[in-house]
Amino acid sequence: MAKYDPLTGFLQRQPADKDTVRMSFQRLEEILGRSLPPSARYDRTWWGNTVNRTRVQAHAWLTAGWTVAVVDLGEELVIFARRRP
């Protein structure tokens, strides 16, 4: 299991009529069962919706059909938005 697979599963289990998921970094760490890397707390690009070899975290939410809509590093908050066709 890849380290961000629990996030993929969590997002995939959201009801079809739910368009956003708002969560604290702490809640995200609970879902993952591990701490976020330090860069997630200071580097806004860590939350980018770009897939490449070094952005395995983005692959987790994009695969589930979601994007990061908002990230607030000061409040340690992220809002995922469901991608609609």
Secondary structure, DSSP 8 states (H G I E B T S, - for coil): --TTHHHHHHHHTS-TT--EEEEEHHHHHHHHTS---GGGGT-GGGG----STT-HHHHHHHHTTEEEEEEETTTTEEEEEE---
